[in-house]
Amino acid sequence: KQTQREGGRGPLATGQTPTDTGGHRTTTTMEAVEKALLRALDSSPDGSVANSLAFASSNGLDHKALCGAIRSLAASELVVSKELAEQRWVLTAEAQSYVDQGSSPEVQVFRAVLESMPNGITLTGLRGKVGPVAAGVGFKQAMQHKWVSLLKQDKPKPQQDADAVAQKAEKEEAQGEGGKKKKKEPKAEPLILAQREEVEDACLNLLRRPDLLSAKDAQALKKRKLVAQEKTAYFSVSKGPKFALERKKEATDLTRDMILGDKPKWRDLGFKKYNFNAMAPVPQGGHLHPLLKVRAQFRKIFLRMGFEEMPTNRFVESSFWNFDALFQPQQHPARDAHDTFFLTNPRYSSSAAWPQDYLERVRRTHEEGGYGSLGYGYNWKLEEAEKNILRTHTTAVSSRMLYQLSKKCEEDGGKFTPTRYFSIDRVFRNESVDRTHLAEFHQCEGLVADRDLSLAHLIGTIEQFFRNIGIPDVKFKPAYNPYTEPSMEIFVYHPGLQKWLEIGNSGIFRPEMLRPMGLPEDVKVIAWGLSLERPTMILYGIDNIRDLFGHKVDLEMMRTNPICRIGLD
């Protein structure tokens, strides 16, 4: 039996429950339930069972098991079923306790008051006799029925002469000077008196027959939270087009043995129909994280724009490729331990594996400048460049790829091939974790290397990229980066928050970074980068980055998150 209750304090059914018929739990098998129902339909004059609840009760069957049998038989067309529902009033736990005690709270109060007559009883005494719950509810109902009344016990004031009044005033004044206040005498508690000799317990009579309640009585009892409405589902059943006293097992598949032989078996078999409306089981396999979905769409967009993906399999990078090759000075704050994760084992990389001529040009550019730059004018240290770190940005990968591009240009006799690169991978920074920052996150980076590129090319490429990911409103603001000049911060408009949000950085790589690599003088590289988490949070309505990435992520969210529609509309 399926129920749906409204209001009340945990209603209790006064009749049988779904798994309890006649006061005992049944253990009838499904086959026995089916046979009992089919025999009843066959013996019925009109070939039907009007109410499955009544049938289960009269035959000692579990109504839940009967409902399952009805659905199964209906699927095989042995029966035709119709699901119905009826509503009835049932008692709450409080009401059931009154039925078990044999009296309602108002009658309990009346009897206690009647026993105390002719003196009556105070409310405190009443609570002691019938309990605080019954006294509170029952006294109110008894007063409404005018079964009891209250008698105030006001103490009469004695006659006082002038001398007595004067003495009282002097006494009160003396007490006031001593800083003491006279305590007020407590008022006498009113007495409760009975107004009748006998009453009828109408409330108990109604509770004993909740199935016969009138609409007015039901609403009154519901207001007192003594009854609640229960919705009960049941079936009416009749014979189906394939009705039989015994179910024949239907074949689900056509096999080789059914077809072969002089007398093929398939001709005499019944086949079960396919149920195309049945829900498929939920797959228990893996599910893509929202970051992976957004990353996949970003990658497709880059590839459609003609970009080539860079290898990003180096989480551990040397300070040389992460900082020095980008013309970032060794005393820059970003290279301190409070911003960067330094490895202790292995602590250093071997500079012998690096191109020595390129290493020397980088050192000289930092110390003395060149290519139109004055440099930083400090003593560049190889030991600082050899320190191993967890890469702080994927631009470390870009510096390696641009150096390889310059070597390819040199091998081709100075013939430069324009290139577009992109990368999407994890980076690490020693930052305090909060709702908008993590110590590890994903960076999305794109760059274009070609001759005579300008700021206009950078702005146009970025705008095209953001249009492709579904963000048409983009603004730029001048900024500073050690390895790009000019540099710009990227802002996008968020319709939900109705404000502009900073989402990334961009710029043109400086000659001090490109020329030591060996790239031609007229080759410029435009680049931009943004985190993968920020657009993912905007897309999926997540306001705390720790709910998206990290140990606090809800696994159910990964199973149920919707498809990423970036680049699909």
N, C-alpha and C positions, 0 to 999 in steps of 0.2 A: 504494500500500500504506500502510495506517495502522498505526503501531506505538505500543506503550505499554511502556516499559522499567521494570524494577525494579532499583535498586542498581547497583553496578559503576562503572567509571571510563570512561564513554563507550563503550559496546559498539559493535563493528563487525560488520556482517553478513558472513558468509563466502560467502553466495550472492549472487544478484542483488538489486538495490535496486529501489524502486518505479519509478524512471524509468530503470533501466538493465537491459537484458536482453541477456545474452550478451556483456557488456563494451562495448556501444556504446549511445548514446542514440538513441531512435527519434523520428521526426518524422511518424508516420502520422497522417492526418487522421481526424476523428471519423467521417466517412462510410465510409471504408475499414475502420475498426475494426468498425462496425456490420455491414457486408456480410460481413466475415470471420466474425463470430460467428453471423450468421443462416445462412450456408452450412454452418458446422460443425454447427449444430443440425439443419439439414435432412438432412445426410448421416449423422448419428449414429443408430445402430440404435434407441436409446431416446429420441432427441430431446432430449438434455440434455448439458450440460457440467458435470462434477462439481466442478471446481476452476478458478476464473478465474486463479489464480496459475500453475498448470501450463499452462493454455491460452495465457496471455500469453508465457510463457517459450518454449514450443514454436513459437509463431508469430512471435516477434520483435516483440511489441507492448508498448507502455507500459501497465503494469497500471493506472496512474491513469486514462489515457484509456479503457481497457477498462471500468473501474468506472463512469465517466461515461456511456459508451454503454449499459451494462446498465441503469442507472437511467432513462435516457431511453426506452429500448425498453420497460421495464416500465411506465412511465407511459402509454405508448401501447398497452399490453396485447399487444404482439407477443411478449413473453417473460414468464415468471414467474421471479423471482429470490428467493433466500434468502441472507441474510447470515450467514456463519459466521466462526469465528475459531479459530486454532490457536496454541499456545505452543511456542516452541523456545528452545534455548540458543545464544547467540552469543558470540563472543570480544570481550573488551575490548581497548583499544589496547595495553595492556601484554602481554596474551597474544599478540596478533598479532605483536608485535615478537619474541617468543620463537620463534614459528613461522617468521618470516622468517630468524632467526639459525640455526635448525636445532637448537637445544638449549634445555632449560629452565635456570633459574639454578642449581638444585642440581647438575645435571650439569656445568655450566660450572665450578662450585666444585670438584667432585670431580676433574675433569681437571687443573685448576691445581694441586691438592694432589698428585695422582699424579705430575705432572711434577717436583715438587720433592723427591720421595722419593729416597734414604732420609733426607735431612736434615729434611724437613718445611718448612712455611712459616708465618710469623706472619700474624695477621689484617691487619696493616698492609700486608704484602707481597701478601696476597690481594686487598685492595682495589685495589692498583696494577695487578694483572693482569686482573681481571674487571670492575672498576668498583665503586663504592660501593653501588649499588642491587642489582646481582646478588650481591655479596658478602654484603650484609645479609640478603636473602631466601633466597638459595641456601644459605648456611652453616647457617641454622636448619633448613632442610629436610634437608640432608645429615646433620646431627647426629641428627635424628629418625629417619632411615632407617638410622643407624649405619654410614654410609659413611665417616665421618671421626671422629677423636677428638682430644682436647686433651692435650698433655703440658706440665705446668708446669715451668719452668726455675728452680728455687730454687737459689741459690748456696750451697755448703756452707760452714759456719762453721769457720774454722781453730782449732786448739788453741792456747790462750793460757796462759802461766804466770802466777804471782802478780805478778812484776815488770812484765810487759807490761800486766796489768790495772791496776796502780797508775799506770803511765805514761799510760795512756789516760784514767784518771779525772782526773789532774792536767791533762792537755791540755784536756779538756772543761771543767774548772773555769776555766782561764785564758781560754778562748774565751767563757765565760759572763760573766766580769768585763768583757771588752771589748765586750759587748753584741751579739756576733755569734752566730748560731745555725749549727750545723753542718748543711749540706744533706744530706738523705737521698739515698742512692743509689737511682736508679730501679730498680723491680723488672723482672726479665727478662720479656718478653712470652711467653706460652705458644705452643707450636708446634702446628700442625695437621698430623695425620698421616693418611694413607689407610689404611683397614681392609680394602679389597678391591682386587682387580686389575681388575675390570670391573663395570659397573652397567648396568641397562636404563633408558632414559629414558621411564618410564611416563607422566609428566606430558605430555611432548611428543606421545606417541601419542594421549592423550585429547584434546588441543587440536586435533589434526589432524582429528578426527571429532566435532565437538561435537553433531551430530545423533544420535549413537549413545550418548550418555552415559547411564549408569545414574543412578538417583536419588541413590545414595550418592556416586558420583564427582562429579556435578553440584554437590551441596551442598558437597563439599570444595573444588572449584575456585571456587565462589561465595564461600566464606569467604576464599579467597586473592585475591578480586576479579579473577579471570581470566576468568570468564564471567558473563553476565547474561541474564535471561529476557526474551524479546521476544514480544509478542502481535501476531500478524499477522491482519488481516481479509481475507476473500476472499468470493466469491459462488459459489453453485451455481445454474445457469441451466437452464431447460427451456422448451419451446414454450408460448406464451400462447394465449388464446382467439382472438386476431386475428393469429396468426402468418402472416407472408408473407416472401418472400425480399427484398422491397424495401419500404421504408417509404413510405407515401403521406402527403403533407402534409395535415394536418387543418386545417380552417377554424376560426378562433377567433371570428369574428363573422358574423352573417347580414346580407348587404348587399342593396342594391336590385337590383343586377345578377343576383344569384342567384335572385330571385323573379320578375322580369319575363321575358317571352318565352313562346313556345309550349311550349318544353321547359325548364322551370325547372331550373337547375343544382343547386339545393340538394338535390334528391332523390338525386343520385348522389354527393354529397359526404359525407365523414365530418367530424364536428364534435368538436373537442377538449373533453373534460369539464372543468368547473370544479373546481379544487382548493381547496376551502374551508378546508383545513388548512394551506395554504401561508402562510408568514410574509410579511407585507407589508413593503415597504422602509421603512427608518427615515426619517421625514421630516427634511429638512434645513433646515426653517424655523426661526424664532426660538423661544426657550423662555423661560418666565416665571421670573424670579429668585424665590427663596423670600420675600424681603421684599415683592415685589409680590403674591405669593399671599396672604400674611398680611394685607397692607394691603387687598386686595380683600375678604377675609372680615370684617375689622374694619369696613370701610365698609358692608357689607350689614347687619351687626349694628346699627350706629348708625342706619341708615335704618329698620330694623324697629322700633327703639325710638322712632321719631318725630323724629329729629334731622335738621337741614338742614345741608348741607355749606357751609363758608365758602370764599370764594376765597383761595387761598394762593399767588398767583403773584408775590409780592414777596419775592425773596431779599434784595435790598438795601432796608434800612429806615432811617428817621431815628431818632436816639436819642430823639426826642420820643415817637413812638408805641411804641417798643420799651421805654423806661424811664420817661420823665417822666409819660406818661399813666397809667401803672400806679402812680403815687405812689412811685416808687423814687428816692431822693435822688441828686443828681449826684455826690456823693462816695462812693457805694456801691462796694465793691471789685469787684463784678461788672462795673462800667463801666470798669475799667482795661484797658490794652492787653494785659496778660497773661491776660485772660479773654475779651476781645472782639476781633474782627477789624474794624479801622477802615479805611475806604476813603481812598485818597489822591487819587483822581480819579474822579468829583467828590467833593471832600472834604466839602462841605456841601449840605444841602437848602435850598430857599427857604421860609422861614417864612411868606412872603406867601400861599402856597397853602393854609395851614392856617386853620381857623376862628378868627378873632382873638378873639372873645368867649370861646371855649373855652380858647384859649391863655392868656388873662389869668386865667381862673379856676384853671387848673392852676398858674400861677406863684404866685398868691396863696395857694393851698392849701399849696404847698411852703414858702413863706416865713412865712406867718402862721397857717396852719391853717384851721379852719372845719368845719362839720358835726359838731361835737363833738370836733374834733381840735386840737391845739396846733401842728401842722405840724412842720417840721424846723428852722425858725428860722435859715436861711442865705440868702445872696444868690444867688437863682436866676439863671443866665446863659442867655440865648437862644442864644449861640454854641455852648454845650455841647449844647443840645437839637437844634441843626441838624446835628450831625456825622452823617455817613452810616456805617452799619455793615452787616455781614452779620448778619441777625436771629439773636438768641440763643435765641429760643423763638417758637412760633406764637401765644403770648398777645398779640404785637404785632398779629396779625390780629384777635384777639378784641376788643382795645381799639377798633379802627376799626369793627368790626361793632356793638359796643355803642353807640358814638357815633351811628352811623346809626340804630340802634333808637330812641335818645332823640329824634332829629330827626323820625322817623316818628310817634312818640307826640305830639310837639308839633304836627305837621301835622294829626293826627287829633283835635285839641282835647283833649289830655290822656288820650285813651283808649289804655291800654297793652295790647298783645297779648303774652301769654306766648310765649317762644321757646326752642327748643333748637337749639344750634349744635354742630358738630364740625369738626375739621380733622385731616388727616394729611399732613405734608410735612416737608421737610428744614430743619434748623437748623444753626447753625455756632457753635462755641466754640473759643477758643484754648487747647486742652488738650493735654497730652502723650499721644501715642498709645501704648497698650499693649493687652493682651489683652481688656480690658473697656471701654476708652475710645477714641473717635475724635474728630477735630476737626470732623467733620460727621456727623450722624446724623438719624434721623427721629423726630419727636415726634407723638404721638397725643393730641389734646386734646378734651374735651367740656365744655360749659357749659349751664346751664339758668337762664333769667331769668324770674322770676315774683314775685308778691306773697307776702310773709311766708314765705319759705323759711327753713329752719333746718338745723342740723347733722344732724338725723335724716333730712331729705330727701337731703342730700349722701351720707350713709352708705348709705342704701337704694338710691340711684341707682347708686353705685359697685358695690355688691354685686350688683345686677342685671346691670350691664355685665360684670363678671368672671364671673358664672355663665354668661352667654351665650357667652363665649370659652372656656369649659371650665375655669375656675379657681374652684371653689366656696369654697375656704378663704381668707378675706381678713381681715387684721387692720389696725388703725390705731394710729398713735403721734403724740402731739402734736408740732408742729414750728413753725418760724417762717418766714414769707415776708413780704417788704415790702408786698405788695399784697393779702394775704388775712389774715383774722382771724375766727374761728380757722383754724388750718392743721393739716394732718395728713399724715404720710407713710403710704404704702400698702405693706403687706407681704402677700405670697402664699406659700403653702406649696408647695414643690417636692418631689413624691414621690420623684423619682430621687435628689436630693441629700439628702433627708430633713432639710430645714431651711427656715426662713423667709427669703425674699429681699425686699429693698426693690425695688419695681418702679415707684413713681410718687409724685407729690405731689398734694395737694388742699387746698381751703379755700373760704371765702366771701369774695368780693371786698369790700374795705374801702369805707366810704362816701366816703373821701377820693378814691377812684378813680371811683366811680359818680356821685356828686352833681354834680361839676363838668361831667359830660357832659350833665346835664339830666334824668336818669331820676328818676321819682317817689321820694319818701322811703321808701315801704313796699316798693319793688321790691328784691329781693335776687338775687344771681347766685352760684350754686354752680358750681364748676369743678374739674376734675382733669386731670392729664396724665401720660403715661408714654412711654417710648421704644418704638419699634416693634422695635428690634433685640433687646432682652432676651427678650420672649416668643417671637420667631422662633428665637433660639438655643436656648431651652428645648425648643421644639417639634421642631426638627431635630437636636438633640443636638450642637450646635456649641459648643465651649468657648473659642474665640478669635474675637473679633468681627472681626478682620482677615481671617479665612477666610470671613466672610459678606459683607462690604462693603469695597470698595477694590480696589487693583491686584493683590492676592495671591489673589483669588478664583479657584478652579478652575472653568474653563468646563465641564468634564465634570460637575461637581456641579450646575450649572444645567440641564444636559440631562437628568439622571437623578433629580433630587430629587422626592420623592413629592408627592401632592396635599395641600393644606392642609385638614385636617379640622375646623378651628375653626368652630363654629357648625353643623356638619353632623350631629353625633351626637345 
